[in-house]
Amino acid sequence: MSDLIDDNVPNPSEVSEPLRRAIGERYLTYALSTIMHRALPDARDGLKPVHRRILYAMRELRLSSSGGFRKSAKISGDVMGNYHPHGDAAIYDAMARLAQDFNVRYPLVDGQGNFGNIDGDNPAAARYTEARMTAAAEALMEGLAENAVDFRPNYDGTLEEPVVFPAAFPNLLANGSSGIAVGMATNIPPHNIEELVGACLHLIKSPDARDETLLQYVPGPDFPTGGVIVEPRESIAEAYRTGRGAFRLRCKWEVEDLGRGQWQIVVTEIPYQVQKSKLIEKIAELIQTKKIPILADVRDESADDVRLVLEPRARTVDPNVLMGMMFRNSDLELRFSLNMNVLIDGLTPKVCSLKEVLRAFLDHRREVLQRRSRHRLEKIDHRLEVLEGFIIAFLNLDRVIDIIRYDDDPKRALMFEDWGKPHARATSEKDYVSPLTARTIPEAEEPSLSEVQAEAILNMRLRSLRRLEEIELIRERDALMEERAALEDLLDSEKLQWAAIADQLRDVRKQFGASSPGGARRTQFAEAGEVEDVPLEAMIEREPLTVICSQMGWIRAMSGHIDLTREIKFKDGDGPRFAFHAETTDKLLVFASNGRFYTVGAMNLPGGRGMGEPLRLMVDLPNEAQIVDILIHKPGRKLLVASSAGDGFVVSEDEVVAQTRAGKQVLNLSGDARALVCRPVSGDHVACVGENRKVLVFPLDELPEMARGKGVRLQKFKDGGLSDAITFALADGLSWHDPAGRTRTEGDLSEWLAKRASAGRMAPRGFPRDNKFT
């Protein structure tokens, strides 16, 4: 048989197609599934499938807002087994979020037990917690039993689930939503139902209302954690018009007076979706790294409400300045993005404006109203049919009793009895023998009662066979006829339909609006109140200190101005190098041999009780780079910087202040050259001395002033390089310390005075052997 098989004939079970097309089609299928069934909410009820299935499963379990609780494990198990075949942990997490009043503006699940907190703690396991629906969830599902929406088979076809909820209120905007799909995302903040209903009523009254007009009803989001929105109104209007934008949200704070001039700041509301524990950790890190030197401490005194205490370092600090720095450096202020990308009619993803989202909700409510009205009409017609049969039965009660008592087929006898003429029947080819009269009676061509009516009469209870029941039946029939006429008028009139929807929305406003518990607006609006940059001198108290830096680069700050000649302890093998008086408000400029300037705040230096800390840990100073000099920054002063190759220039101190740990490159180096000189500029001349002990003096104006570069040649060398350079006033002469420590001054410098980049002449008698001016 193997000889008869042709290898070139394709196997019918195998399909060949290009890899690009195969991957593209499958990835597109995955992307569409993610967009429609996982990440984006439906514009009509504002829910994703997992949330819709959770609430529907709770409804099937009869977990009403006024009933009892059931174990969360039971709920998540039913959801997973009946409607959502995914992980139970993911289902429980989604359900727990619906119960968190700090995440959801109008919770849809009423949780009993530990469902997490604003600190970021996770909910307890599903076997320990219980849940039921809230009144808001019931409002979303009102009308499910009245054919208000379509149903579809569940994942295995054994049950049915609603495609969308009837949604009595605009849940998409009321509770917001967020999700990330393939190639698109959504992020919608929560809003206030009172304001949303007002906007819907205005849109019903004026369908062509402008987006700006709706802002009079919906001024902005209403976050469950409160806070203060400081976004300009123009920016909010543009975000709602386009469906994209952002809102600046700040914490709510107040100054608490402690008496005797002392005060502290108390934060009572934090921004939405900020975990309080992580916020405190971030603030504590800012204090430890001294990025906010005017903040001394942070404490969490929260109980059921939020209470964060911020202590200033000094009572002279301006509270607004302190909070301005906190807003810039912590999550006490954040930007909440708006991206209203939703599914229109459950199928098409679209970035919608505020008006489009409200219009989608209102159109959905109109469709729900029409479907519920038609369903009610069908119920009324069925009931009227039954009532007509009951009335006929009461008018001919004795005859009905006889038929039921003696007839072999009472149902058929009731249907074909001529109730208008009790003993006369229309003729037919087929005869019907009634045991009641023991004679043959022709069968009626058309039944007098329908099958439904006959069945209802047969199922009637004996206790209903009272004469007064007829009056009740007629009264009920008349009421149903009146209701039926009203429903027909409603279905025929668009105006009446919108009026009914408006009445329903007003009822929702009474139940969940500002007058209901928790319905008042929580998020307030305010101006941004930008805080300008303020110098440290205005924020902290000026205190004297002494800066000590060792030969190995260990730096510390000792309180007060101590005697610089007194003995100070250092680590073994280390010794003193820099020691000078400063103040807490000073900035220190560190010039390194790699040509970079680093900036360190004197306030941030470690205390003087220990040996200090390595300066390399405070700034990004490479191990191969050495400290050339440390100066106190004086705005407006100029510095002379030079390299060992003899190149240099003048730079303004304002140009060398660095804002980051990486420092700022000022002197460019090449080859083996290293930064050697950093001296404050004073006087009108420059003196240079090389390793060959030749000294050159030239006018200072021959040196250029630059912000960064290699500089120009100071002195020409045949061998070696530069040893030192200094600026001085020619009229005062050039001074240095001789080997005995005495100060010597050379007044007549005409022998060494020449043009820049000259070779110079041998140093004067008594010049230091280390070739240094100081």
Number of C-alpha atoms within 10 A of each C-alpha: 4 5 5 6 8 8 7 6 7 10 8 6 5 6 7 7 7 8 9 8 10 11 11 12 12 10 13 12 11 12 16 14 14 15 23 20 17 16 23 29 29 28 30 28 25 27 22 22 19 21 21 21 24 25 26 22 21 22 16 11 14 15 22 19 18 10 10 12 18 18 17 22 20 16 25 26 21 20 24 21 14 19 25 20 15 12 11 19 14 13 22 22 16 15 24 25 20 26 24 22 18 20 20 21 27 27 22 27 26 24 24 16 14 16 25 16 15 20 13 13 12 13 18 13 15 23 10 14 19 20 27 28 27 20 18 21 27 19 17 22 22 15 19 19 10 15 17 24 19 14 15 12 13 15 14 11 10 9 12 15 17 19 16 27 27 26 25 25 26 26 26 25 25 24 25 25 24 17 16 14 17 14 7 16 17 21 19 24 26 23 27 27 29 25 25 24 23 19 22 24 21 17 19 18 13 10 12 10 14 12 17 17 14 21 18 12 17 21 18 23 23 28 28 27 22 22 25 24 27 17 19 14 14 9 13 21 20 16 20 26 19 16 22 20 18 19 20 17 27 27 22 19 19 12 14 12 11 9 7 7 8 13 19 17 20 21 20 18 22 26 26 26 14 18 16 20 13 13 16 18 12 15 23 17 13 18 17 15 12 16 15 17 19 24 25 15 15 19 14 15 12 13 7 6 10 17 18 20 21 21 19 23 16 15 17 15 17 15 17 13 18 20 19 18 18 17 18 12 15 14 23 24 25 19 15 18 16 20 24 32 27 29 21 19 15 18 13 12 19 15 19 22 20 21 23 17 22 22 18 18 27 23 14 22 25 16 16 23 21 19 19 20 21 19 16 17 18 13 15 17 15 13 17 20 17 22 20 16 24 22 18 18 21 20 14 14 16 10 17 20 14 12 21 16 11 13 17 14 11 19 20 17 21 27 21 21 23 19 19 11 8 10 10 13 17 13 12 12 9 10 12 15 14 17 12 12 9 8 9 11 18 16 20 20 13 12 15 19 23 18 16 15 25 23 18 17 22 15 9 12 9 7 7 10 13 11 11 10 15 19 12 11 18 15 12 15 20 13 12 18 15 11 15 21 12 14 19 13 13 19 16 12 11 12 12 15 20 20 15 15 21 20 13 15 23 17 14 18 21 14 18 21 21 16 12 12 9 13 18 16 18 18 24 17 16 11 11 14 9 10 14 9 9 9 9 17 11 13 22 21 17 14 14 18 22 21 27 22 23 21 15 17 20 22 23 26 28 20 18 14 15 15 11 14 7 6 8 10 11 17 10 6 7 13 16 16 13 16 19 17 18 22 21 21 20 20 20 21 22 24 29 25 23 23 27 20 26 24 25 24 19 20 22 18 19 18 17 16 10 12 19 20 16 16 20 17 11 16 16 13 22 13 7 7 16 19 19 16 17 21 18 18 19 15 11 10 13 18 20 22 25 30 30 21 24 28 24 29 24 23 23 19 18 14 16 23 20 17 11 12 15 15 23 19 18 20 27 19 20 9 6 7 17 22 26 25 24 24 17 17 20 16 14 14 21 26 22 25 27 27 17 17 21 21 24 28 30 24 19 21 11 15 19 12 16 16 15 17 16 18 21 16 17 29 26 20 18 7 9 13 19 26 23 24 28 23 22 19 14 19 12 12 13 21 15 18 16 16 12 8 9 9 11 14 12 12 12 13 15 8 13 21 20 16 15 21 18 18 19 24 17 16 17 14 8 12 18 18 9 12 21 18 18 13
